[in-house]
Amino acid sequence: MFMVLGGLSMLIALIELSVLSILSRLSILTVHILIAFSGLSMLISAHGVMVLSILIDLSSLSVLIVLSGLIITNIAAAC
């Protein structure tokens, strides 16, 4: 029973991770479009994209931490 629930929770976590990846790519694309139409200088736009990339990397890292926690929980439940 625990293994089935663990497998389902891992599947849900993987789906959430893929949705987050798609959303982060869409947000980067949106920022590139906004920068192209806003006419900001290249230096300011490069810093804005860097900050956004760092924030997206941090959110992806938090999802990976949650996913690794689920895997550790499933291994502990299997033992």
C-alpha positions in Angstrom: 0.0 0.0 0.0 2.8 2.4 0.9 4.7 1.6 -2.3 1.6 2.4 -4.4 1.1 5.7 -2.6 4.8 6.5 -2.9 4.7 5.8 -6.6 1.7 8.0 -7.0 3.4 10.8 -5.0 6.5 10.5 -7.2 4.4 10.6 -10.3 2.6 13.8 -9.1 6.0 15.3 -8.2 7.4 14.6 -11.7 4.3 16.1 -13.3 4.7 19.2 -11.1 8.3 19.4 -12.1 7.6 19.3 -15.8 4.8 21.9 -15.4 7.2 24.2 -13.6 9.8 23.7 -16.3 7.3 24.6 -19.0 6.2 27.7 -17.0 9.7 28.8 -16.4 10.5 28.6 -20.1 7.3 30.6 -20.9 8.3 33.2 -18.4 11.7 33.6 -19.9 10.2 33.9 -23.4 7.8 36.6 -22.0 10.7 38.5 -20.5 12.6 38.4 -23.8 9.5 39.7 -25.7 9.0 42.5 -23.1 12.7 43.5 -23.3 12.5 43.5 -27.1 9.5 45.9 -27.1 10.6 48.1 -24.2 13.7 49.4 -25.8 15.8 49.2 -22.6 19.6 49.2 -22.9 21.4 45.9 -23.4 23.1 46.1 -20.0 19.9 46.6 -18.0 18.1 43.9 -19.9 20.9 41.4 -19.5 20.9 42.0 -15.7 17.1 41.5 -15.6 17.3 38.2 -17.5 20.1 37.1 -15.1 18.0 37.9 -12.0 15.0 36.1 -13.5 17.2 33.1 -14.4 18.5 32.9 -10.8 14.9 33.0 -9.4 13.8 30.3 -11.8 16.8 28.2 -10.9 16.0 28.6 -7.2 12.4 27.5 -7.7 13.5 24.5 -9.7 16.0 23.7 -7.0 13.2 23.8 -4.4 11.1 21.3 -6.5 14.1 19.0 -6.8 14.6 19.1 -3.0 10.9 18.2 -2.5 11.3 15.4 -5.1 14.4 14.0 -3.4 12.6 14.1 -0.1 9.8 12.0 -1.6 12.3 9.5 -2.9 14.0 9.2 0.5 10.5 8.8 2.1 9.6 6.0 -0.3 12.9 4.2 0.3 12.4 4.5 4.1 8.8 3.2 3.7 10.0 0.3 1.6 12.5 -0.7 4.3 
